[in-house]
Structures are given as structure tokens and as C-alpha cells.
Amino acid sequence: MSEIADKKPAGFFEKFQKFMSGKSDATLREVIEEYVQENEETPGTDVTSSERALISNVLKLHEMRVADVMVPRADIVAIDIDTSKEDLLHLLTERQFSRLPVYRETLDEVIGTIHIKDILAKLARNESFAIKDLVRDVPLVSPSLPVHTLILQMRESRKHMVLVVDEYGGIDGMVTIGDVVEEIVGVIDDEHTYDDEPDLKMIDDKTAYASARYDIEEFEEKFGRILNEEERETLDTLGGLVFSIAGRVPLRGEVLTHEESGIIFEITDADQRRVRRLRIRNLPAKHEAA
């Protein structure tokens, strides 16, 4: 093992021991952040780039509020309590949701959520049911609630979904446990979401249509070095790139520009959880790999 690799962990543990003994003015957060930074700057250290990203994302949670992670009101998929059983089943199977908010007349009159496992239990026993009989309570939270507090509340209440209310009591957004997890580990694709292989098809010299799952490395093989070093280290797909540019899951029809390259990404297919397809404009001339 190199001398540098030997010294870095020792420095961390020395600082950690000082913190635990009360001899250091640094906070635990600062000690951990410094260790992650040291590993990032020193080759051959024992923390991978993926591990650094996870640790950094966890540390950032204390700065985030519910408003930063929620699905906005306009993108919430919910059902009226008078929806027919047939329409409910069609929606659940088509969109592959496990739970949905239930409202009476308008979304601002939410009465709870319905869970697909309750429906399946009724169907398995060949029992008739009405939506109102299966509604579960749903917690209401403020958009200013810290995300780390939300996580604790969701764990204690065993609720995987909360609705966000504004100062007037109207529904402002929705957060699921999946939204919070994706802030830490990145956007997670459902195993049933895609059957096709990620592709990129040129329309003309500067325009292409592509799957959001198209590999960043292959993209740069075609068009040269486009990303900065931080992006290249942390991103794997075009979907991850547009997520990084927007700072959230972008909406269908949204147009985003990658500042360093000038490449323009238009979201042509997406839902509130993921981007599927992109139209890419202002591409540089094709790069021939050596």
C-alpha cells in the first residue's frame, strides 16, 4: 500500500477520535465531508465514486425540504372516490402504481389513499368492493418540512406516501418513499418499464432521438468529450444527465440546455418518476473513435 493511501485513513480516524473525545471544534458532518473530499482527491483510496456520491447525497438531506423532492400538484395521478372499479383497475395496471390518492370532487378534498394490495385481496376472494371501503389515511405535511424529518415520520407511521399542503390547505404536491430514496441513490428504473434496448437514432447531422437509458460513455464515443469530469464520474445515462441539469425529473415537453456543450435536450416521453425518450439538438459533428 502506498504511503499516501496509508496516511489518509489514519488522518480521518485521528480527527474522528478527537471529535468523539470532545477535543475537536469540527462537527461530525465536517469530519465525514472532509474524509469524502480526501478520498475524491487522492487516487487509490478505499471509497469508490459511487460510495462518495451516496455519502454526499445523505449529507445533503439536512439542507433539503419537502418542496425539493415532491411531485408537483400538476403531475399527481389521483382518483375520484366515485371512480368505477373497472376504471380503477385499468389505471393501476396501465400506470403500474401501487397506491393512489383518493379525493372527493377536487384534489383539494383528498380523503386518503388506496393500495393495490387491498384491491388484490378482494379480487382473490372474489369479493365485491367500493373504493370508499378501502381508503387508508394519508399524512399531510408542509412543503417546508425538512426531508430528514419526513423520513423519520414515514418510518414511524409506516406510511409510504404523504401529501403536501400549502398555507391555505390546498394540495401542493405528493412525496413517496421512492422519491426520497431516489434523492440518495439516483433515479431508479422499474424492472417492467422498458422492453426495448436503449438506442440513439440520428435524424440529421445535429439532431437525434434517444432512449433516456442510452449510455453516456457510448454517447461521448459518438460525439466526443462533452461532459465535465464531475458529470463523467457520476452519470451513467442520458436520463441521468437531464435529471442533473434540471435538478429533478423534468416534465414532458421541457427543453433543457447543457451549458458546457450547448447541446439541447427536449423531453419527449416522461412521467413524474422518470424520463423515457429525448430529442437531442445542436449535436457536434460525429466523433470518430480512434
DOKE-842706 format. One record per residue (C-alpha): x, y negated, z negated; residue number from 1. Coordinates in steps of 0.02 Angstrom, whole numbers, plus 50000, padded with zeros to 5 digits. Layout:
<nuses>
<nuse><c1>X</c1><c2>Y</c2><c3>Z</c3><i>NUM</i></nuse>
...
</nuses>
This chain:
<nuses>
<nuse><c1>50000</c1><c2>50000</c2><c3>50000</c3><i>1</i></nuse>
<nuse><c1>50064</c1><c2>49826</c2><c3>50043</c3><i>2</i></nuse>
<nuse><c1>50118</c1><c2>49701</c2><c3>49911</c3><i>3</i></nuse>
<nuse><c1>49977</c1><c2>49583</c2><c3>49964</c3><i>4</i></nuse>
<nuse><c1>49845</c1><c2>49719</c2><c3>49950</c3><i>5</i></nuse>
<nuse><c1>49911</c1><c2>49762</c2><c3>49777</c3><i>6</i></nuse>
<nuse><c1>49905</c1><c2>49583</c2><c3>49715</c3><i>7</i></nuse>
<nuse><c1>49733</c1><c2>49530</c2><c3>49772</c3><i>8</i></nuse>
<nuse><c1>49627</c1><c2>49654</c2><c3>49672</c3><i>9</i></nuse>
<nuse><c1>49740</c1><c2>49625</c2><c3>49521</c3><i>10</i></nuse>
<nuse><c1>49706</c1><c2>49439</c2><c3>49533</c3><i>11</i></nuse>
<nuse><c1>49520</c1><c2>49470</c2><c3>49537</c3><i>12</i></nuse>
<nuse><c1>49521</c1><c2>49586</c2><c3>49387</c3><i>13</i></nuse>
<nuse><c1>49630</c1><c2>49464</c2><c3>49290</c3><i>14</i></nuse>
<nuse><c1>49504</c1><c2>49324</c2><c3>49323</c3><i>15</i></nuse>
<nuse><c1>49360</c1><c2>49441</c2><c3>49283</c3><i>16</i></nuse>
<nuse><c1>49439</c1><c2>49488</c2><c3>49116</c3><i>17</i></nuse>
<nuse><c1>49463</c1><c2>49303</c2><c3>49075</c3><i>18</i></nuse>
<nuse><c1>49281</c1><c2>49273</c2><c3>49116</c3><i>19</i></nuse>
<nuse><c1>49222</c1><c2>49416</c2><c3>49005</c3><i>20</i></nuse>
<nuse><c1>49333</c1><c2>49358</c2><c3>48861</c3><i>21</i></nuse>
<nuse><c1>49271</c1><c2>49178</c2><c3>48875</c3><i>22</i></nuse>
<nuse><c1>49443</c1><c2>49112</c2><c3>48923</c3><i>23</i></nuse>
<nuse><c1>49391</c1><c2>49052</c2><c3>49096</c3><i>24</i></nuse>
<nuse><c1>49289</c1><c2>48900</c2><c3>49146</c3><i>25</i></nuse>
<nuse><c1>49235</c1><c2>48987</c2><c3>49307</c3><i>26</i></nuse>
<nuse><c1>49062</c1><c2>49065</c2><c3>49318</c3><i>27</i></nuse>
<nuse><c1>49039</c1><c2>49248</c2><c3>49365</c3><i>28</i></nuse>
<nuse><c1>48968</c1><c2>49189</c2><c3>49531</c3><i>29</i></nuse>
<nuse><c1>49125</c1><c2>49088</c2><c3>49566</c3><i>30</i></nuse>
<nuse><c1>49237</c1><c2>49235</c2><c3>49521</c3><i>31</i></nuse>
<nuse><c1>49144</c1><c2>49352</c2><c3>49639</c3><i>32</i></nuse>
<nuse><c1>49137</c1><c2>49222</c2><c3>49779</c3><i>33</i></nuse>
<nuse><c1>49324</c1><c2>49195</c2><c3>49764</c3><i>34</i></nuse>
<nuse><c1>49357</c1><c2>49381</c2><c3>49773</c3><i>35</i></nuse>
<nuse><c1>49249</c1><c2>49397</c2><c3>49930</c3><i>36</i></nuse>
<nuse><c1>49341</c1><c2>49249</c2><c3>50007</c3><i>37</i></nuse>
<nuse><c1>49510</c1><c2>49326</c2><c3>49966</c3><i>38</i></nuse>
<nuse><c1>49460</c1><c2>49489</c2><c3>50049</c3><i>39</i></nuse>
<nuse><c1>49399</c1><c2>49396</c2><c3>50202</c3><i>40</i></nuse>
<nuse><c1>49562</c1><c2>49303</c2><c3>50225</c3><i>41</i></nuse>
<nuse><c1>49678</c1><c2>49450</c2><c3>50188</c3><i>42</i></nuse>
<nuse><c1>49692</c1><c2>49593</c2><c3>50314</c3><i>43</i></nuse>
<nuse><c1>49694</c1><c2>49771</c2><c3>50249</c3><i>44</i></nuse>
<nuse><c1>49589</c1><c2>49736</c2><c3>50093</c3><i>45</i></nuse>
<nuse><c1>49461</c1><c2>49857</c2><c3>50025</c3><i>46</i></nuse>
<nuse><c1>49300</c1><c2>49760</c2><c3>50058</c3><i>47</i></nuse>
<nuse><c1>49227</c1><c2>49779</c2><c3>50233</c3><i>48</i></nuse>
<nuse><c1>49146</c1><c2>49639</c2><c3>50331</c3><i>49</i></nuse>
<nuse><c1>48975</c1><c2>49721</c2><c3>50306</c3><i>50</i></nuse>
<nuse><c1>49003</c1><c2>49730</c2><c3>50119</c3><i>51</i></nuse>
<nuse><c1>49058</c1><c2>49548</c2><c3>50115</c3><i>52</i></nuse>
<nuse><c1>48901</c1><c2>49498</c2><c3>50208</c3><i>53</i></nuse>
<nuse><c1>48791</c1><c2>49594</c2><c3>50086</c3><i>54</i></nuse>
<nuse><c1>48875</c1><c2>49517</c2><c3>49934</c3><i>55</i></nuse>
<nuse><c1>48867</c1><c2>49342</c2><c3>50009</c3><i>56</i></nuse>
<nuse><c1>48682</c1><c2>49362</c2><c3>50051</c3><i>57</i></nuse>
<nuse><c1>48642</c1><c2>49421</c2><c3>49875</c3><i>58</i></nuse>
<nuse><c1>48735</c1><c2>49271</c2><c3>49802</c3><i>59</i></nuse>
<nuse><c1>48638</c1><c2>49154</c2><c3>49916</c3><i>60</i></nuse>
<nuse><c1>48471</c1><c2>49214</c2><c3>49847</c3><i>61</i></nuse>
<nuse><c1>48482</c1><c2>49095</c2><c3>49699</c3><i>62</i></nuse>
<nuse><c1>48479</c1><c2>48949</c2><c3>49821</c3><i>63</i></nuse>
<nuse><c1>48327</c1><c2>49012</c2><c3>49916</c3><i>64</i></nuse>
<nuse><c1>48143</c1><c2>48977</c2><c3>49886</c3><i>65</i></nuse>
<nuse><c1>47990</c1><c2>49074</c2><c3>49941</c3><i>66</i></nuse>
<nuse><c1>47963</c1><c2>48945</c2><c3>50080</c3><i>67</i></nuse>
<nuse><c1>48130</c1><c2>49000</c2><c3>50156</c3><i>68</i></nuse>
<nuse><c1>48078</c1><c2>49182</c2><c3>50179</c3><i>69</i></nuse>
<nuse><c1>47890</c1><c2>49179</c2><c3>50201</c3><i>70</i></nuse>
<nuse><c1>47795</c1><c2>49222</c2><c3>50360</c3><i>71</i></nuse>
<nuse><c1>47706</c1><c2>49058</c2><c3>50404</c3><i>72</i></nuse>
<nuse><c1>47517</c1><c2>49048</c2><c3>50399</c3><i>73</i></nuse>
<nuse><c1>47502</c1><c2>49042</c2><c3>50589</c3><i>74</i></nuse>
<nuse><c1>47587</c1><c2>49212</c2><c3>50602</c3><i>75</i></nuse>
<nuse><c1>47491</c1><c2>49304</c2><c3>50466</c3><i>76</i></nuse>
<nuse><c1>47388</c1><c2>49451</c2><c3>50528</c3><i>77</i></nuse>
<nuse><c1>47237</c1><c2>49473</c2><c3>50413</c3><i>78</i></nuse>
<nuse><c1>47061</c1><c2>49544</c2><c3>50422</c3><i>79</i></nuse>
<nuse><c1>46889</c1><c2>49482</c2><c3>50375</c3><i>80</i></nuse>
<nuse><c1>46803</c1><c2>49587</c2><c3>50242</c3><i>81</i></nuse>
<nuse><c1>46661</c1><c2>49620</c2><c3>50365</c3><i>82</i></nuse>
<nuse><c1>46777</c1><c2>49696</c2><c3>50496</c3><i>83</i></nuse>
<nuse><c1>46715</c1><c2>49864</c2><c3>50557</c3><i>84</i></nuse>
<nuse><c1>46807</c1><c2>50023</c2><c3>50511</c3><i>85</i></nuse>
<nuse><c1>46845</c1><c2>50055</c2><c3>50694</c3><i>86</i></nuse>
<nuse><c1>46922</c1><c2>49883</c2><c3>50721</c3><i>87</i></nuse>
<nuse><c1>47023</c1><c2>49901</c2><c3>50560</c3><i>88</i></nuse>
<nuse><c1>47095</c1><c2>50069</c2><c3>50613</c3><i>89</i></nuse>
<nuse><c1>47134</c1><c2>50002</c2><c3>50786</c3><i>90</i></nuse>
<nuse><c1>47229</c1><c2>49854</c2><c3>50712</c3><i>91</i></nuse>
<nuse><c1>47328</c1><c2>49960</c2><c3>50589</c3><i>92</i></nuse>
<nuse><c1>47380</c1><c2>50087</c2><c3>50720</c3><i>93</i></nuse>
<nuse><c1>47418</c1><c2>49958</c2><c3>50855</c3><i>94</i></nuse>
<nuse><c1>47523</c1><c2>49844</c2><c3>50745</c3><i>95</i></nuse>
<nuse><c1>47589</c1><c2>49980</c2><c3>50627</c3><i>96</i></nuse>
<nuse><c1>47558</c1><c2>49881</c2><c3>50467</c3><i>97</i></nuse>
<nuse><c1>47550</c1><c2>49973</c2><c3>50301</c3><i>98</i></nuse>
<nuse><c1>47447</c1><c2>49835</c2><c3>50216</c3><i>99</i></nuse>
<nuse><c1>47347</c1><c2>49683</c2><c3>50269</c3><i>100</i></nuse>
<nuse><c1>47274</c1><c2>49532</c2><c3>50179</c3><i>101</i></nuse>
<nuse><c1>47084</c1><c2>49531</c2><c3>50171</c3><i>102</i></nuse>
<nuse><c1>46984</c1><c2>49369</c2><c3>50174</c3><i>103</i></nuse>
<nuse><c1>46804</c1><c2>49310</c2><c3>50173</c3><i>104</i></nuse>
<nuse><c1>46762</c1><c2>49193</c2><c3>50319</c3><i>105</i></nuse>
<nuse><c1>46929</c1><c2>49099</c2><c3>50318</c3><i>106</i></nuse>
<nuse><c1>47108</c1><c2>49142</c2><c3>50270</c3><i>107</i></nuse>
<nuse><c1>47097</c1><c2>49017</c2><c3>50127</c3><i>108</i></nuse>
<nuse><c1>46969</c1><c2>49131</c2><c3>50045</c3><i>109</i></nuse>
<nuse><c1>47084</c1><c2>49281</c2><c3>50025</c3><i>110</i></nuse>
<nuse><c1>47014</c1><c2>49414</c2><c3>49909</c3><i>111</i></nuse>
<nuse><c1>47157</c1><c2>49539</c2><c3>49912</c3><i>112</i></nuse>
<nuse><c1>47245</c1><c2>49667</c2><c3>50021</c3><i>113</i></nuse>
<nuse><c1>47203</c1><c2>49835</c2><c3>50095</c3><i>114</i></nuse>
<nuse><c1>47331</c1><c2>49977</c2><c3>50101</c3><i>115</i></nuse>
<nuse><c1>47335</c1><c2>50107</c2><c3>50239</c3><i>116</i></nuse>
<nuse><c1>47364</c1><c2>50250</c2><c3>50116</c3><i>117</i></nuse>
<nuse><c1>47195</c1><c2>50213</c2><c3>50035</c3><i>118</i></nuse>
<nuse><c1>47114</c1><c2>50224</c2><c3>50205</c3><i>119</i></nuse>
<nuse><c1>47204</c1><c2>50386</c2><c3>50249</c3><i>120</i></nuse>
<nuse><c1>47149</c1><c2>50462</c2><c3>50084</c3><i>121</i></nuse>
<nuse><c1>46967</c1><c2>50426</c2><c3>50127</c3><i>122</i></nuse>
<nuse><c1>46988</c1><c2>50493</c2><c3>50303</c3><i>123</i></nuse>
<nuse><c1>47074</c1><c2>50652</c2><c3>50240</c3><i>124</i></nuse>
<nuse><c1>46924</c1><c2>50687</c2><c3>50129</c3><i>125</i></nuse>
<nuse><c1>46805</c1><c2>50639</c2><c3>50269</c3><i>126</i></nuse>
<nuse><c1>46728</c1><c2>50507</c2><c3>50157</c3><i>127</i></nuse>
<nuse><c1>46643</c1><c2>50350</c2><c3>50220</c3><i>128</i></nuse>
<nuse><c1>46708</c1><c2>50184</c2><c3>50156</c3><i>129</i></nuse>
<nuse><c1>46690</c1><c2>49997</c2><c3>50168</c3><i>130</i></nuse>
<nuse><c1>46837</c1><c2>49878</c2><c3>50165</c3><i>131</i></nuse>
<nuse><c1>46771</c1><c2>49793</c2><c3>50007</c3><i>132</i></nuse>
<nuse><c1>46787</c1><c2>49959</c2><c3>49913</c3><i>133</i></nuse>
<nuse><c1>46974</c1><c2>49973</c2><c3>49950</c3><i>134</i></nuse>
<nuse><c1>47031</c1><c2>49794</c2><c3>49918</c3><i>135</i></nuse>
<nuse><c1>47177</c1><c2>49776</c2><c3>49797</c3><i>136</i></nuse>
<nuse><c1>47227</c1><c2>49618</c2><c3>49704</c3><i>137</i></nuse>
<nuse><c1>47363</c1><c2>49513</c2><c3>49785</c3><i>138</i></nuse>
<nuse><c1>47477</c1><c2>49395</c2><c3>49687</c3><i>139</i></nuse>
<nuse><c1>47479</c1><c2>49211</c2><c3>49735</c3><i>140</i></nuse>
<nuse><c1>47643</c1><c2>49115</c2><c3>49721</c3><i>141</i></nuse>
<nuse><c1>47709</c1><c2>48941</c2><c3>49751</c3><i>142</i></nuse>
<nuse><c1>47822</c1><c2>48904</c2><c3>49901</c3><i>143</i></nuse>
<nuse><c1>47947</c1><c2>48828</c2><c3>49779</c3><i>144</i></nuse>
<nuse><c1>47967</c1><c2>48988</c2><c3>49678</c3><i>145</i></nuse>
<nuse><c1>48149</c1><c2>49049</c2><c3>49680</c3><i>146</i></nuse>
<nuse><c1>48169</c1><c2>49208</c2><c3>49782</c3><i>147</i></nuse>
<nuse><c1>48264</c1><c2>49298</c2><c3>49643</c3><i>148</i></nuse>
<nuse><c1>48116</c1><c2>49263</c2><c3>49527</c3><i>149</i></nuse>
<nuse><c1>47996</c1><c2>49329</c2><c3>49659</c3><i>150</i></nuse>
<nuse><c1>48096</c1><c2>49491</c2><c3>49670</c3><i>151</i></nuse>
<nuse><c1>48081</c1><c2>49517</c2><c3>49482</c3><i>152</i></nuse>
<nuse><c1>47894</c1><c2>49480</c2><c3>49486</c3><i>153</i></nuse>
<nuse><c1>47865</c1><c2>49600</c2><c3>49631</c3><i>154</i></nuse>
<nuse><c1>47962</c1><c2>49736</c2><c3>49541</c3><i>155</i></nuse>
<nuse><c1>47867</c1><c2>49712</c2><c3>49377</c3><i>156</i></nuse>
<nuse><c1>47696</c1><c2>49705</c2><c3>49461</c3><i>157</i></nuse>
<nuse><c1>47739</c1><c2>49842</c2><c3>49588</c3><i>158</i></nuse>
<nuse><c1>47665</c1><c2>49732</c2><c3>49724</c3><i>159</i></nuse>
<nuse><c1>47748</c1><c2>49736</c2><c3>49895</c3><i>160</i></nuse>
<nuse><c1>47655</c1><c2>49585</c2><c3>49963</c3><i>161</i></nuse>
<nuse><c1>47618</c1><c2>49410</c2><c3>49896</c3><i>162</i></nuse>
<nuse><c1>47528</c1><c2>49263</c2><c3>49973</c3><i>163</i></nuse>
<nuse><c1>47597</c1><c2>49088</c2><c3>49962</c3><i>164</i></nuse>
<nuse><c1>47478</c1><c2>48946</c2><c3>49915</c3><i>165</i></nuse>
<nuse><c1>47504</c1><c2>48760</c2><c3>49940</c3><i>166</i></nuse>
<nuse><c1>47466</c1><c2>48622</c2><c3>49816</c3><i>167</i></nuse>
<nuse><c1>47284</c1><c2>48618</c2><c3>49871</c3><i>168</i></nuse>
<nuse><c1>47258</c1><c2>48805</c2><c3>49850</c3><i>169</i></nuse>
<nuse><c1>47263</c1><c2>48845</c2><c3>50036</c3><i>170</i></nuse>
<nuse><c1>47361</c1><c2>48991</c2><c3>50105</c3><i>171</i></nuse>
<nuse><c1>47530</c1><c2>48931</c2><c3>50165</c3><i>172</i></nuse>
<nuse><c1>47616</c1><c2>49096</c2><c3>50205</c3><i>173</i></nuse>
<nuse><c1>47650</c1><c2>49276</c2><c3>50157</c3><i>174</i></nuse>
<nuse><c1>47800</c1><c2>49372</c2><c3>50092</c3><i>175</i></nuse>
<nuse><c1>47826</c1><c2>49560</c2><c3>50090</c3><i>176</i></nuse>
<nuse><c1>47965</c1><c2>49654</c2><c3>50005</c3><i>177</i></nuse>
<nuse><c1>48031</c1><c2>49689</c2><c3>50180</c3><i>178</i></nuse>
<nuse><c1>48052</c1><c2>49502</c2><c3>50212</c3><i>179</i></nuse>
<nuse><c1>48159</c1><c2>49487</c2><c3>50055</c3><i>180</i></nuse>
<nuse><c1>48263</c1><c2>49641</c2><c3>50095</c3><i>181</i></nuse>
<nuse><c1>48299</c1><c2>49576</c2><c3>50270</c3><i>182</i></nuse>
<nuse><c1>48373</c1><c2>49417</c2><c3>50194</c3><i>183</i></nuse>
<nuse><c1>48503</c1><c2>49530</c2><c3>50114</c3><i>184</i></nuse>
<nuse><c1>48537</c1><c2>49665</c2><c3>50243</c3><i>185</i></nuse>
<nuse><c1>48477</c1><c2>49581</c2><c3>50403</c3><i>186</i></nuse>
<nuse><c1>48330</c1><c2>49616</c2><c3>50516</c3><i>187</i></nuse>
<nuse><c1>48278</c1><c2>49798</c2><c3>50508</c3><i>188</i></nuse>
<nuse><c1>48203</c1><c2>49878</c2><c3>50663</c3><i>189</i></nuse>
<nuse><c1>48063</c1><c2>50002</c2><c3>50636</c3><i>190</i></nuse>
<nuse><c1>48107</c1><c2>50176</c2><c3>50700</c3><i>191</i></nuse>
<nuse><c1>47946</c1><c2>50177</c2><c3>50802</c3><i>192</i></nuse>
<nuse><c1>47965</c1><c2>50005</c2><c3>50876</c3><i>193</i></nuse>
<nuse><c1>48066</c1><c2>50046</c2><c3>51032</c3><i>194</i></nuse>
<nuse><c1>48065</c1><c2>50191</c2><c3>51152</c3><i>195</i></nuse>
<nuse><c1>48170</c1><c2>50108</c2><c3>51287</c3><i>196</i></nuse>
<nuse><c1>48357</c1><c2>50086</c2><c3>51292</c3><i>197</i></nuse>
<nuse><c1>48422</c1><c2>49910</c2><c3>51263</c3><i>198</i></nuse>
<nuse><c1>48450</c1><c2>49830</c2><c3>51433</c3><i>199</i></nuse>
<nuse><c1>48503</c1><c2>49670</c2><c3>51520</c3><i>200</i></nuse>
<nuse><c1>48443</c1><c2>49632</c2><c3>51696</c3><i>201</i></nuse>
<nuse><c1>48510</c1><c2>49485</c2><c3>51798</c3><i>202</i></nuse>
<nuse><c1>48377</c1><c2>49378</c2><c3>51884</c3><i>203</i></nuse>
<nuse><c1>48502</c1><c2>49261</c2><c3>51966</c3><i>204</i></nuse>
<nuse><c1>48682</c1><c2>49206</c2><c3>51935</c3><i>205</i></nuse>
<nuse><c1>48638</c1><c2>49113</c2><c3>51775</c3><i>206</i></nuse>
<nuse><c1>48479</c1><c2>49197</c2><c3>51713</c3><i>207</i></nuse>
<nuse><c1>48442</c1><c2>49367</c2><c3>51637</c3><i>208</i></nuse>
<nuse><c1>48308</c1><c2>49462</c2><c3>51543</c3><i>209</i></nuse>
<nuse><c1>48370</c1><c2>49568</c2><c3>51398</c3><i>210</i></nuse>
<nuse><c1>48317</c1><c2>49676</c2><c3>51254</c3><i>211</i></nuse>
<nuse><c1>48349</c1><c2>49595</c2><c3>51085</c3><i>212</i></nuse>
<nuse><c1>48441</c1><c2>49755</c2><c3>51040</c3><i>213</i></nuse>
<nuse><c1>48569</c1><c2>49727</c2><c3>51178</c3><i>214</i></nuse>
<nuse><c1>48744</c1><c2>49746</c2><c3>51106</c3><i>215</i></nuse>
<nuse><c1>48842</c1><c2>49586</c2><c3>51077</c3><i>216</i></nuse>
<nuse><c1>49006</c1><c2>49669</c2><c3>51123</c3><i>217</i></nuse>
<nuse><c1>48937</c1><c2>49725</c2><c3>51292</c3><i>218</i></nuse>
<nuse><c1>48866</c1><c2>49550</c2><c3>51318</c3><i>219</i></nuse>
<nuse><c1>49039</c1><c2>49474</c2><c3>51295</c3><i>220</i></nuse>
<nuse><c1>49116</c1><c2>49604</c2><c3>51410</c3><i>221</i></nuse>
<nuse><c1>49000</c1><c2>49540</c2><c3>51546</c3><i>222</i></nuse>
<nuse><c1>49011</c1><c2>49353</c2><c3>51513</c3><i>223</i></nuse>
<nuse><c1>49174</c1><c2>49325</c2><c3>51419</c3><i>224</i></nuse>
<nuse><c1>49205</c1><c2>49267</c2><c3>51241</c3><i>225</i></nuse>
<nuse><c1>49053</c1><c2>49167</c2><c3>51191</c3><i>226</i></nuse>
<nuse><c1>49034</c1><c2>49189</c2><c3>51004</c3><i>227</i></nuse>
<nuse><c1>49141</c1><c2>49111</c2><c3>50869</c3><i>228</i></nuse>
<nuse><c1>49241</c1><c2>49226</c2><c3>50755</c3><i>229</i></nuse>
<nuse><c1>49112</c1><c2>49223</c2><c3>50614</c3><i>230</i></nuse>
<nuse><c1>48971</c1><c2>49271</c2><c3>50733</c3><i>231</i></nuse>
<nuse><c1>49077</c1><c2>49406</c2><c3>50814</c3><i>232</i></nuse>
<nuse><c1>49115</c1><c2>49482</c2><c3>50644</c3><i>233</i></nuse>
<nuse><c1>48938</c1><c2>49482</c2><c3>50575</c3><i>234</i></nuse>
<nuse><c1>48822</c1><c2>49504</c2><c3>50726</c3><i>235</i></nuse>
<nuse><c1>48789</c1><c2>49662</c2><c3>50825</c3><i>236</i></nuse>
<nuse><c1>48645</c1><c2>49620</c2><c3>50943</c3><i>237</i></nuse>
<nuse><c1>48569</c1><c2>49476</c2><c3>51040</c3><i>238</i></nuse>
<nuse><c1>48422</c1><c2>49484</c2><c3>50921</c3><i>239</i></nuse>
<nuse><c1>48540</c1><c2>49455</c2><c3>50777</c3><i>240</i></nuse>
<nuse><c1>48614</c1><c2>49307</c2><c3>50869</c3><i>241</i></nuse>
<nuse><c1>48448</c1><c2>49218</c2><c3>50896</c3><i>242</i></nuse>
<nuse><c1>48400</c1><c2>49257</c2><c3>50716</c3><i>243</i></nuse>
<nuse><c1>48563</c1><c2>49174</c2><c3>50662</c3><i>244</i></nuse>
<nuse><c1>48533</c1><c2>49021</c2><c3>50772</c3><i>245</i></nuse>
<nuse><c1>48355</c1><c2>48995</c2><c3>50710</c3><i>246</i></nuse>
<nuse><c1>48390</c1><c2>49043</c2><c3>50529</c3><i>247</i></nuse>
<nuse><c1>48232</c1><c2>49150</c2><c3>50533</c3><i>248</i></nuse>
<nuse><c1>48137</c1><c2>49265</c2><c3>50650</c3><i>249</i></nuse>
<nuse><c1>48099</c1><c2>49149</c2><c3>50798</c3><i>250</i></nuse>
<nuse><c1>47924</c1><c2>49141</c2><c3>50873</c3><i>251</i></nuse>
<nuse><c1>47871</c1><c2>49200</c2><c3>51045</c3><i>252</i></nuse>
<nuse><c1>47895</c1><c2>49057</c2><c3>51168</c3><i>253</i></nuse>
<nuse><c1>48026</c1><c2>48972</c2><c3>51061</c3><i>254</i></nuse>
<nuse><c1>48182</c1><c2>48909</c2><c3>51150</c3><i>255</i></nuse>
<nuse><c1>48350</c1><c2>48910</c2><c3>51060</c3><i>256</i></nuse>
<nuse><c1>48520</c1><c2>48848</c2><c3>51116</c3><i>257</i></nuse>
<nuse><c1>48686</c1><c2>48923</c2><c3>51063</c3><i>258</i></nuse>
<nuse><c1>48783</c1><c2>48763</c2><c3>51034</c3><i>259</i></nuse>
<nuse><c1>48959</c1><c2>48829</c2><c3>51066</c3><i>260</i></nuse>
<nuse><c1>48919</c1><c2>48911</c2><c3>51233</c3><i>261</i></nuse>
<nuse><c1>48768</c1><c2>48811</c2><c3>51291</c3><i>262</i></nuse>
<nuse><c1>48675</c1><c2>48973</c2><c3>51328</c3><i>263</i></nuse>
<nuse><c1>48486</c1><c2>48955</c2><c3>51310</c3><i>264</i></nuse>
<nuse><c1>48380</c1><c2>49095</c2><c3>51237</c3><i>265</i></nuse>
<nuse><c1>48191</c1><c2>49098</c2><c3>51264</c3><i>266</i></nuse>
<nuse><c1>48093</c1><c2>49221</c2><c3>51156</c3><i>267</i></nuse>
<nuse><c1>47975</c1><c2>49313</c2><c3>51274</c3><i>268</i></nuse>
<nuse><c1>47915</c1><c2>49451</c2><c3>51157</c3><i>269</i></nuse>
<nuse><c1>47913</c1><c2>49447</c2><c3>50967</c3><i>270</i></nuse>
<nuse><c1>47805</c1><c2>49467</c2><c3>50813</c3><i>271</i></nuse>
<nuse><c1>47825</c1><c2>49399</c2><c3>50638</c3><i>272</i></nuse>
<nuse><c1>47954</c1><c2>49531</c2><c3>50592</c3><i>273</i></nuse>
<nuse><c1>48065</c1><c2>49549</c2><c3>50745</c3><i>274</i></nuse>
<nuse><c1>48116</c1><c2>49488</c2><c3>50917</c3><i>275</i></nuse>
<nuse><c1>48098</c1><c2>49613</c2><c3>51059</c3><i>276</i></nuse>
<nuse><c1>48138</c1><c2>49530</c2><c3>51225</c3><i>277</i></nuse>
<nuse><c1>48234</c1><c2>49375</c2><c3>51281</c3><i>278</i></nuse>
<nuse><c1>48253</c1><c2>49268</c2><c3>51436</c3><i>279</i></nuse>
<nuse><c1>48432</c1><c2>49203</c2><c3>51441</c3><i>280</i></nuse>
<nuse><c1>48477</c1><c2>49049</c2><c3>51542</c3><i>281</i></nuse>
<nuse><c1>48633</c1><c2>48947</c2><c3>51579</c3><i>282</i></nuse>
<nuse><c1>48744</c1><c2>49101</c2><c3>51578</c3><i>283</i></nuse>
<nuse><c1>48926</c1><c2>49079</c2><c3>51627</c3><i>284</i></nuse>
<nuse><c1>48994</c1><c2>49165</c2><c3>51781</c3><i>285</i></nuse>
<nuse><c1>49008</c1><c2>49352</c2><c3>51758</c3><i>286</i></nuse>
<nuse><c1>49168</c1><c2>49402</c2><c3>51674</c3><i>287</i></nuse>
<nuse><c1>49263</c1><c2>49549</c2><c3>51746</c3><i>288</i></nuse>
<nuse><c1>49337</c1><c2>49656</c2><c3>51608</c3><i>289</i></nuse>
<nuse><c1>49522</c1><c2>49688</c2><c3>51628</c3><i>290</i></nuse>
</nuses>
